[in-house]
Amino acid sequence: MSDATGTTTPERPTDLPAQSPPVSKAGTEAAAHRETPRSGLSFWKGDSGEGARRNLGLIAVLVVLVIIGIATRPDLYGDSNWVWNNFLTILKLASVVGVVTVGMTFVIIGGGIDLSVGAIVALSGVWATTLATQSFGAGGMIFTALVVGLGVGLVNGLLISYGKLVPFIATLAMLVAARGLAAEISQKQTQVSNNSTINGIASTNVLGIPLLVYILAAVVIAGWVLLNRTTFGRRTVAVGGNPEAARLAGINVKRHTVMLYALSGVCCGIAAIMLTSQATSAQAAMANLYELDAIAAAIIGGTLLSGGRGTIVGSLLGVIIFSTITNLFAINGLTTEAQNMVKGGIIVAAVLVQQVQFRSVTGFLKRNKATTA
């Protein structure tokens, strides 16, 4: 366009959007106040509150089991002394498997599985109760059990990380090998523990609570701190969630996997001393099917079988639930076979729930991605 003087002026574009009116500071603060949800409500509804919701659900299951016990045996639950002693019995029953479950939880969160934990407990216990080892006293027995557990765990980790073996196959082979080595060392005989200090662990009470329960609490607290408050725990979740992404982020996935199985082996060594103290002996057949109990407790507690998610507190509650079921069946005179069927049904139900939740989360992410695009 030209004006009267002959100068050319650019044309104004006609497709520019109209400017919005200025927004006052008070209006901005009011809008932010309306759009920001309450922190507590968002916590319970969001992913961050999933662990708390699951733990509350597990506590509700425990309450239901107690109600069933009261309904079936009101004569026993009417005695307050019996109730307290029975509660301590359940915790004592859960102590050994609980320690093994802590190590198993780390392995599963890291994307693996360990079928050899029961055999590692047996091998550690048998090796710690040989006459040669017992001659070094309680310290020598404890040191031997921990070193044997650590060594077998390292072998598992090396076979899986650097030998490229599937965790299921590697630990299944170790299950057979460790049981065979334990039988060879013990000559298929029961080895009696003659050390009064080791034998006294199971019978010692501190402030009315068994020492085994304190050991379980110490392992659980250490496991919780390691998983939730350290770099090791964050790397464990990353490796289990996406190993390739963890590798690209600078995490040595192979070395970390070895450390996870070594940690599981150390937990088995601790459990071996606890179980040896309870039985005052050790044999190659001890800790039978502990691997299934530990895996089941971890799954019930919310640990994802595919890795990348899990809680130590949830796994502990899973162990206590199974111990409560065992106790409930015992006081009602029911068979072990019926108890195993109930456990199997609980495991299947827990896995199905995990699959439904995983699919719903995956579908939500896909829909959110499509909407963003």
FENQUI-V51299 format. One record per residue. RES is the residue in one small letter. PSI is psi in whole degrees, 0 to 359 (999 if undefined). D_CENTER is the distance of its C-alpha to the mean C-alpha in Angstrom with 2 decimals. Layout:
res=RES psi=PSI d_center=D_CENTER
res=RES psi=PSI d_center=D_CENTER
This chain:
res=m psi=138 d_center=76.26
res=s psi=142 d_center=79.36
res=d psi=190 d_center=81.02
res=a psi=333 d_center=84.69
res=t psi=352 d_center=84.59
res=g psi=358 d_center=83.22
res=t psi=147 d_center=79.79
res=t psi=132 d_center=76.85
res=t psi=137 d_center=73.87
res=p psi=148 d_center=70.53
res=e psi=144 d_center=69.62
res=r psi=131 d_center=66.80
res=p psi=144 d_center=63.99
res=t psi=356 d_center=63.85
res=d psi=13 d_center=60.19
res=l psi=139 d_center=58.54
res=p psi=149 d_center=56.43
res=a psi=143 d_center=57.79
res=q psi=140 d_center=56.26
res=s psi=153 d_center=54.25
res=p psi=152 d_center=55.60
res=p psi=144 d_center=54.18
res=v psi=130 d_center=51.29
res=s psi=159 d_center=51.57
res=k psi=323 d_center=48.95
res=a psi=320 d_center=48.76
res=g psi=322 d_center=48.11
res=t psi=315 d_center=45.30
res=e psi=323 d_center=43.59
res=a psi=319 d_center=44.07
res=a psi=319 d_center=42.56
res=a psi=322 d_center=39.54
res=h psi=323 d_center=39.15
res=r psi=325 d_center=39.38
res=e psi=340 d_center=36.93
res=t psi=119 d_center=34.19
res=p psi=164 d_center=31.85
res=r psi=138 d_center=30.75
res=s psi=318 d_center=27.74
res=g psi=317 d_center=26.09
res=l psi=318 d_center=26.82
res=s psi=327 d_center=25.61
res=f psi=314 d_center=22.30
res=w psi=328 d_center=21.67
res=k psi=338 d_center=23.02
res=g psi=182 d_center=21.49
res=d psi=331 d_center=18.23
res=s psi=335 d_center=17.46
res=g psi=5 d_center=17.48
res=e psi=318 d_center=15.29
res=g psi=318 d_center=12.21
res=a psi=319 d_center=14.76
res=r psi=318 d_center=16.38
res=r psi=318 d_center=13.42
res=n psi=322 d_center=12.66
res=l psi=323 d_center=16.41
res=g psi=320 d_center=16.45
res=l psi=321 d_center=14.07
res=i psi=323 d_center=16.38
res=a psi=323 d_center=19.26
res=v psi=318 d_center=18.13
res=l psi=320 d_center=18.12
res=v psi=319 d_center=21.56
res=v psi=318 d_center=22.80
res=l psi=321 d_center=21.88
res=v psi=319 d_center=23.77
res=i psi=320 d_center=26.66
res=i psi=319 d_center=26.82
res=g psi=319 d_center=27.01
res=i psi=321 d_center=29.76
res=a psi=325 d_center=31.63
res=t psi=328 d_center=31.55
res=r psi=68 d_center=32.19
res=p psi=337 d_center=33.98
res=d psi=324 d_center=35.80
res=l psi=315 d_center=32.74
res=y psi=351 d_center=31.13
res=g psi=347 d_center=34.53
res=d psi=114 d_center=34.27
res=s psi=323 d_center=32.40
res=n psi=319 d_center=32.18
res=w psi=321 d_center=30.63
res=v psi=315 d_center=28.05
res=w psi=314 d_center=26.98
res=n psi=324 d_center=27.01
res=n psi=324 d_center=25.07
res=f psi=317 d_center=22.37
res=l psi=326 d_center=22.17
res=t psi=319 d_center=22.19
res=i psi=316 d_center=19.12
res=l psi=320 d_center=17.21
res=k psi=322 d_center=18.73
res=l psi=327 d_center=17.78
res=a psi=350 d_center=14.08
res=s psi=310 d_center=14.23
res=v psi=309 d_center=14.24
res=v psi=327 d_center=11.60
res=g psi=319 d_center=9.38
res=v psi=317 d_center=10.06
res=v psi=322 d_center=9.43
res=t psi=328 d_center=5.97
res=v psi=312 d_center=5.24
res=g psi=320 d_center=7.13
res=m psi=323 d_center=6.00
res=t psi=317 d_center=2.79
res=f psi=317 d_center=5.94
res=v psi=316 d_center=8.17
res=i psi=319 d_center=7.33
res=i psi=324 d_center=7.40
res=g psi=6 d_center=10.47
res=g psi=14 d_center=11.97
res=g psi=192 d_center=12.00
res=i psi=148 d_center=11.39
res=d psi=105 d_center=12.22
res=l psi=1 d_center=14.50
res=s psi=7 d_center=16.06
res=v psi=320 d_center=13.75
res=g psi=319 d_center=16.06
res=a psi=325 d_center=19.07
res=i psi=320 d_center=18.03
res=v psi=315 d_center=17.77
res=a psi=313 d_center=21.17
res=l psi=318 d_center=22.76
res=s psi=318 d_center=21.73
res=g psi=317 d_center=23.05
res=v psi=316 d_center=26.22
res=w psi=326 d_center=26.97
res=a psi=341 d_center=26.57
res=t psi=11 d_center=28.98
res=t psi=156 d_center=31.78
res=l psi=324 d_center=35.06
res=a psi=319 d_center=35.17
res=t psi=320 d_center=31.81
res=q psi=339 d_center=32.64
res=s psi=342 d_center=35.87
res=f psi=1 d_center=34.01
res=g psi=189 d_center=32.73
res=a psi=321 d_center=29.37
res=g psi=319 d_center=28.63
res=g psi=322 d_center=29.36
res=m psi=315 d_center=27.15
res=i psi=316 d_center=24.11
res=f psi=318 d_center=24.90
res=t psi=316 d_center=25.36
res=a psi=318 d_center=22.08
res=l psi=318 d_center=20.17
res=v psi=319 d_center=22.44
res=v psi=315 d_center=22.21
res=g psi=316 d_center=18.40
res=l psi=317 d_center=18.63
res=g psi=315 d_center=21.49
res=v psi=322 d_center=20.01
res=g psi=320 d_center=16.87
res=l psi=320 d_center=19.44
res=v psi=317 d_center=21.40
res=n psi=312 d_center=18.57
res=g psi=319 d_center=17.99
res=l psi=319 d_center=21.76
res=l psi=323 d_center=22.39
res=i psi=316 d_center=19.98
res=s psi=309 d_center=20.94
res=y psi=338 d_center=24.60
res=g psi=353 d_center=25.44
res=k psi=28 d_center=24.26
res=l psi=147 d_center=22.81
res=v psi=135 d_center=20.38
res=p psi=322 d_center=16.98
res=f psi=314 d_center=17.56
res=i psi=314 d_center=21.02
res=a psi=313 d_center=20.40
res=t psi=332 d_center=17.73
res=l psi=318 d_center=19.80
res=a psi=321 d_center=22.80
res=m psi=326 d_center=21.13
res=l psi=311 d_center=20.22
res=v psi=315 d_center=23.96
res=a psi=317 d_center=25.21
res=a psi=319 d_center=23.24
res=r psi=318 d_center=24.29
res=g psi=318 d_center=27.80
res=l psi=322 d_center=27.96
res=a psi=320 d_center=26.82
res=a psi=324 d_center=29.56
res=e psi=318 d_center=32.04
res=i psi=318 d_center=31.43
res=s psi=357 d_center=31.70
res=q psi=35 d_center=34.50
res=k psi=26 d_center=32.69
res=q psi=158 d_center=33.38
res=t psi=125 d_center=31.41
res=q psi=120 d_center=31.43
res=v psi=136 d_center=32.08
res=s psi=123 d_center=30.79
res=n psi=5 d_center=33.83
res=n psi=119 d_center=32.26
res=s psi=329 d_center=32.55
res=t psi=314 d_center=30.08
res=i psi=315 d_center=27.22
res=n psi=333 d_center=28.33
res=g psi=351 d_center=28.58
res=i psi=317 d_center=24.94
res=a psi=334 d_center=24.18
res=s psi=359 d_center=27.41
res=t psi=133 d_center=27.38
res=n psi=139 d_center=26.92
res=v psi=115 d_center=26.91
res=l psi=36 d_center=28.34
res=g psi=2 d_center=27.89
res=i psi=134 d_center=24.14
res=p psi=146 d_center=23.07
res=l psi=329 d_center=22.17
res=l psi=325 d_center=19.16
res=v psi=322 d_center=17.67
res=y psi=321 d_center=18.49
res=i psi=316 d_center=16.79
res=l psi=315 d_center=13.51
res=a psi=320 d_center=14.11
res=a psi=318 d_center=15.02
res=v psi=319 d_center=11.95
res=v psi=315 d_center=9.72
res=i psi=315 d_center=12.37
res=a psi=319 d_center=12.62
res=g psi=321 d_center=9.03
res=w psi=314 d_center=9.53
res=v psi=317 d_center=12.90
res=l psi=323 d_center=12.08
res=l psi=323 d_center=9.83
res=n psi=346 d_center=12.21
res=r psi=13 d_center=15.49
res=t psi=162 d_center=16.13
res=t psi=326 d_center=17.37
res=f psi=317 d_center=14.89
res=g psi=317 d_center=12.02
res=r psi=322 d_center=14.41
res=r psi=326 d_center=15.38
res=t psi=315 d_center=11.97
res=v psi=320 d_center=11.85
res=a psi=317 d_center=15.51
res=v psi=320 d_center=15.36
res=g psi=327 d_center=12.92
res=g psi=315 d_center=14.98
res=n psi=95 d_center=18.35
res=p psi=321 d_center=19.03
res=e psi=317 d_center=22.76
res=a psi=322 d_center=22.68
res=a psi=321 d_center=20.58
res=r psi=317 d_center=23.24
res=l psi=334 d_center=26.01
res=a psi=359 d_center=24.61
res=g psi=7 d_center=25.12
res=i psi=132 d_center=21.70
res=n psi=93 d_center=22.15
res=v psi=319 d_center=19.62
res=k psi=312 d_center=20.62
res=r psi=320 d_center=20.38
res=h psi=321 d_center=16.99
res=t psi=319 d_center=15.68
res=v psi=319 d_center=17.39
res=m psi=324 d_center=15.79
res=l psi=315 d_center=12.21
res=y psi=329 d_center=13.37
res=a psi=320 d_center=15.35
res=l psi=317 d_center=12.51
res=s psi=321 d_center=10.88
res=g psi=321 d_center=14.47
res=v psi=318 d_center=15.01
res=c psi=322 d_center=12.26
res=c psi=323 d_center=14.09
res=g psi=319 d_center=17.30
res=i psi=316 d_center=16.47
res=a psi=327 d_center=15.54
res=a psi=318 d_center=18.83
res=i psi=318 d_center=20.87
res=m psi=316 d_center=19.48
res=l psi=322 d_center=20.20
res=t psi=322 d_center=23.53
res=s psi=321 d_center=24.46
res=q psi=318 d_center=23.93
res=a psi=352 d_center=26.07
res=t psi=28 d_center=28.30
res=s psi=173 d_center=28.19
res=a psi=147 d_center=26.27
res=q psi=167 d_center=26.91
res=a psi=338 d_center=25.86
res=a psi=4 d_center=24.68
res=m psi=160 d_center=22.26
res=a psi=36 d_center=18.54
res=n psi=133 d_center=19.58
res=l psi=20 d_center=17.09
res=y psi=331 d_center=14.12
res=e psi=322 d_center=12.55
res=l psi=320 d_center=13.04
res=d psi=319 d_center=11.73
res=a psi=316 d_center=8.35
res=i psi=316 d_center=8.28
res=a psi=318 d_center=9.79
res=a psi=320 d_center=7.63
res=a psi=319 d_center=4.57
res=i psi=314 d_center=7.73
res=i psi=324 d_center=9.32
res=g psi=358 d_center=7.01
res=g psi=5 d_center=7.97
res=t psi=126 d_center=5.97
res=l psi=129 d_center=9.32
res=l psi=330 d_center=10.49
res=s psi=356 d_center=12.92
res=g psi=167 d_center=10.70
res=g psi=355 d_center=11.32
res=r psi=142 d_center=9.17
res=g psi=161 d_center=5.91
res=t psi=145 d_center=5.54
res=i psi=319 d_center=4.81
res=v psi=318 d_center=7.71
res=g psi=319 d_center=6.98
res=s psi=320 d_center=4.56
res=l psi=316 d_center=7.54
res=l psi=324 d_center=9.93
res=g psi=319 d_center=9.07
res=v psi=316 d_center=9.88
res=i psi=323 d_center=12.88
res=i psi=313 d_center=14.03
res=f psi=324 d_center=14.35
res=s psi=323 d_center=16.04
res=t psi=320 d_center=18.27
res=i psi=316 d_center=19.26
res=t psi=316 d_center=20.16
res=n psi=321 d_center=22.15
res=l psi=319 d_center=23.79
res=f psi=325 d_center=24.95
res=a psi=315 d_center=26.24
res=i psi=342 d_center=28.34
res=n psi=3 d_center=29.81
res=g psi=26 d_center=30.68
res=l psi=160 d_center=28.91
res=t psi=160 d_center=28.23
res=t psi=327 d_center=25.11
res=e psi=317 d_center=25.87
res=a psi=322 d_center=25.70
res=q psi=318 d_center=22.37
res=n psi=324 d_center=20.96
res=m psi=320 d_center=22.55
res=v psi=317 d_center=20.95
res=k psi=316 d_center=17.44
res=g psi=318 d_center=18.38
res=g psi=322 d_center=19.68
res=i psi=319 d_center=16.61
res=i psi=313 d_center=14.51
res=v psi=316 d_center=17.37
res=a psi=320 d_center=17.69
res=a psi=319 d_center=14.11
res=v psi=320 d_center=14.63
res=l psi=319 d_center=18.05
res=v psi=319 d_center=16.98
res=q psi=318 d_center=14.70
res=q psi=318 d_center=17.79
res=v psi=316 d_center=20.13
res=q psi=319 d_center=18.28
res=f psi=318 d_center=18.01
res=r psi=320 d_center=21.69
res=s psi=320 d_center=22.78
res=v psi=318 d_center=21.24
res=t psi=317 d_center=22.81
res=g psi=321 d_center=26.08
res=f psi=317 d_center=26.14
res=l psi=320 d_center=25.74
res=k psi=317 d_center=28.49
res=r psi=320 d_center=30.78
res=n psi=322 d_center=30.26
res=k psi=318 d_center=31.12
res=a psi=321 d_center=34.19
res=t psi=319 d_center=35.31
res=t psi=319 d_center=35.05
res=a psi=999 d_center=37.02
